[in-house]
Amino acid sequence: MLLAQRRADSHQGGLWEFPGGKVESGESVREALDRELKEELGIEVQDARPLIRVPHAYADCRVLLDTWLVSRWQGEPRGLEGQPLAWVSMGELTDRSMPAADMPILDAIRLPDTCLITPPSVADATRFLQALRKAVSNGVSLVQFRVFGLAENDLEDLALASRRLCEEFGAKMLVNGPLELALKSGAHGWHLNRRHLRSLKSSRDYAGLLLGASCHDAEELALAREKGVHFVLLSPVLPTASHPDAEVLGWKGFSDLVAEFPLPVYALGGMNASLLEHSWRAGAQGIAGIRGLWPD
Ligand SMILES: Nc1nc2c([nH]c(=O)n2[C@@H]2O[C@H](COP(=O)(O)OP(=O)(O)OP(=O)(O)O)[C@@H](O)[C@H]2O)c(=O)[nH]1
């Protein structure tokens, strides 16, 4: 990631920021991005996509950080306004002092664009683990382990084996189920259903665990934000076989709900890899799913 240090006499002066600036009147956000990065860094943006929109109220002003991920550009970035620049790895991002509004952006950068949810019923644990291996070896790096109906010991064994497999390929696994199962299996995180989200005291009590939550409407999104989870799955965006009677949000309903929601949100319900780009345009971190993503 490329960071720039803000001038000492500017708003949030001295802190490290993502390069950018204000949209001028008559400009689209993409045009503003191209102009600002040309003015400040001397580069031509060639490929960029929306990442997250974060509204934030500072004591002295309100900002809406419409953040884009720039993946291709021409030219070597230079601090054309005299600002110091620093290339930092994901791990080093938190070593720099950054504006408070940037915190959700750090979560969005760290999370991948796809979240795989395991099929809930497991008839054959060996086949299940083979399919999971295929998924993580093909690049899936965020897995939600969601399995029901197994005897307690079998469930624990499967969760443990799944976590080890994920780790072998550098993927993170969250358990959707009892917190004890997440802890016993050494999972990287805990995924909260509606009931768990309501009863969660504060994310601070779960330091070190990546927390995700399932949400279905504006009220649950507000709750997820209040409780301080790291990301959300919002569903159902499109009709889905796993919840045939649920009322779908549609892409319009989805993007209205997440337009200024300051946490990464995955679109869930009827998703497959071909909808990934569409989900970005609708304001999503990416897509989550079972059938559309699970290798047979
Ligand atoms: N570019 C940028 N601005 C940020 C970040 N985080 C954050 O809170 N901001 C706030 O968003 C606003 C961006 O405006 P800016 O001052 O960079 O805009 P600009 O380049 O058009 O500058 P100017 O209006 O001083 O000429 C500032 O209030 C800044 O403090 C960040 O990571 N990058």
The ligand as an SDF file (V2000), in Angstrom:
LIG
                    3D

 33 35  0  0  0  0  0  0  0  0999 V2000
   -6.7850   11.8450    1.1510 N   0  0  0  0  0  0  0  0  0  0  0  0
   -7.1970   11.3830    2.3240 C   0  0  0  0  0  0  0  0  0  0  0  0
   -8.0030   12.1500    3.1050 N   0  0  0  0  0  0  0  0  0  0  0  0
   -8.3810   11.6450    4.2920 C   0  0  0  0  0  0  0  0  0  0  0  0
   -7.9940   10.3380    4.7090 C   0  0  0  0  0  0  0  0  0  0  0  0
   -8.5500   10.1040    5.9340 N   0  0  0  0  0  0  0  0  0  0  0  0
   -9.2510   11.2060    6.2910 C   0  0  0  0  0  0  0  0  0  0  0  0
   -9.8920   11.3400    7.3140 O   0  0  0  0  0  0  0  0  0  0  0  0
   -9.1670   12.1560    5.2800 N   0  0  0  0  0  0  0  0  0  0  0  0
   -9.8250   13.4590    5.3360 C   0  0  0  0  0  0  0  0  0  0  0  0
  -10.5270   13.6990    4.1230 O   0  0  0  0  0  0  0  0  0  0  0  0
  -10.3500   15.0490    3.7000 C   0  0  0  0  0  0  0  0  0  0  0  0
   -9.6140   14.9870    2.3750 C   0  0  0  0  0  0  0  0  0  0  0  0
   -9.2910   16.2170    1.9390 O   0  0  0  0  0  0  0  0  0  0  0  0
   -7.8260   16.7130    1.4660 P   0  0  0  0  0  0  0  0  0  0  0  0
   -7.4050   17.8020    2.3700 O   0  0  0  0  0  0  0  0  0  0  0  0
   -6.9090   15.5930    1.2680 O   0  0  0  0  0  0  0  0  0  0  0  0
   -8.2850   17.2580    0.0490 O   0  0  0  0  0  0  0  0  0  0  0  0
   -7.4810   18.0010   -1.1010 P   0  0  0  0  0  0  0  0  0  0  0  0
   -6.2960   17.1600   -1.5420 O   0  0  0  0  0  0  0  0  0  0  0  0
   -8.5370   18.3210   -2.1150 O   0  0  0  0  0  0  0  0  0  0  0  0
   -6.8610   19.2120   -0.3530 O   0  0  0  0  0  0  0  0  0  0  0  0
   -7.2590   20.7420   -0.1790 P   0  0  0  0  0  0  0  0  0  0  0  0
   -8.7440   20.8290   -0.0910 O   0  0  0  0  0  0  0  0  0  0  0  0
   -6.5770   21.0660    1.1320 O   0  0  0  0  0  0  0  0  0  0  0  0
   -6.6560   21.4010   -1.3630 O   0  0  0  0  0  0  0  0  0  0  0  0
   -9.5530   15.7430    4.7850 C   0  0  0  0  0  0  0  0  0  0  0  0
  -10.4320   16.3130    5.7350 O   0  0  0  0  0  0  0  0  0  0  0  0
   -8.7920   14.5680    5.4310 C   0  0  0  0  0  0  0  0  0  0  0  0
   -8.4390   14.8270    6.7850 O   0  0  0  0  0  0  0  0  0  0  0  0
   -7.1500    9.5500    3.8840 C   0  0  0  0  0  0  0  0  0  0  0  0
   -6.7600    8.4030    4.1780 O   0  0  0  0  0  0  0  0  0  0  0  0
   -6.7880   10.1320    2.6930 N   0  0  0  0  0  0  0  0  0  0  0  0
  1  2  1  0
  2  3  2  0
  2 33  1  0
  3  4  1  0
  4  5  2  0
  4  9  1  0
  5  6  1  0
  5 31  1  0
  6  7  1  0
  7  8  2  0
  7  9  1  0
  9 10  1  0
 10 11  1  0
 10 29  1  0
 11 12  1  0
 12 13  1  0
 12 27  1  0
 13 14  1  0
 14 15  1  0
 15 16  2  0
 15 17  1  0
 15 18  1  0
 18 19  1  0
 19 20  2  0
 19 21  1  0
 19 22  1  0
 22 23  1  0
 23 24  2  0
 23 25  1  0
 23 26  1  0
 27 28  1  0
 27 29  1  0
 29 30  1  0
 31 32  2  0
 31 33  1  0
M  END
$$$$
